[in-house]
Amino acid sequence: MQKPNYQFEKRRKEMEKKAKKDEKRRLKLEASRSAAASPAVDDPAPADPVEPA
């Protein structure tokens, strides 16, 4: 029977953790960029209120 390669398993786990962390960071960055670039769509009050005459 073959011995388990613990170093490989540890390295693979660390790489998976890093990839997941990078993906989360990238998604957060994209979300913050899109929120800053476009005004809020669900804003009930208009930017320039128009008073009735």
C-alpha positions in Angstrom: 0.0 0.0 0.0 1.2 3.5 -0.9 2.1 6.0 1.9 -0.1 9.1 2.0 1.7 12.3 0.8 0.8 14.7 3.6 2.8 17.6 2.2 0.9 17.4 -1.1 -2.4 17.3 0.7 -1.4 20.3 2.9 -0.2 22.3 -0.1 -3.4 21.5 -2.1 -5.6 22.6 0.9 -3.6 25.8 1.2 -4.0 26.5 -2.5 -7.7 26.0 -2.3 -8.0 28.3 0.7 -6.0 31.0 -1.2 -8.1 30.6 -4.3 -11.3 31.0 -2.3 -10.0 34.0 -0.5 -8.9 35.6 -3.7 -12.3 35.0 -5.3 -14.1 36.6 -2.3 -11.8 39.6 -2.5 -12.3 40.0 -6.2 -16.1 39.8 -5.8 -16.1 42.4 -3.0 -13.9 44.7 -5.2 -16.2 44.4 -8.2 -19.2 45.0 -6.0 -17.7 48.1 -4.5 -16.6 49.4 -7.9 -20.1 48.9 -9.4 -21.8 50.5 -6.4 -19.5 53.5 -6.6 -19.8 53.8 -10.4 -23.6 53.8 -10.7 -26.0 55.6 -8.5 -28.5 53.6 -6.4 -31.3 52.3 -8.6 -33.8 51.8 -5.8 -33.4 55.3 -4.4 -37.0 56.5 -3.9 -36.2 60.2 -3.8 -35.0 61.9 -7.0 -31.7 63.8 -7.0 -33.3 67.1 -8.0 -36.7 67.5 -6.4 -39.3 69.2 -8.6 -41.8 71.3 -6.7 -45.4 71.4 -8.1 -46.4 74.9 -9.3 
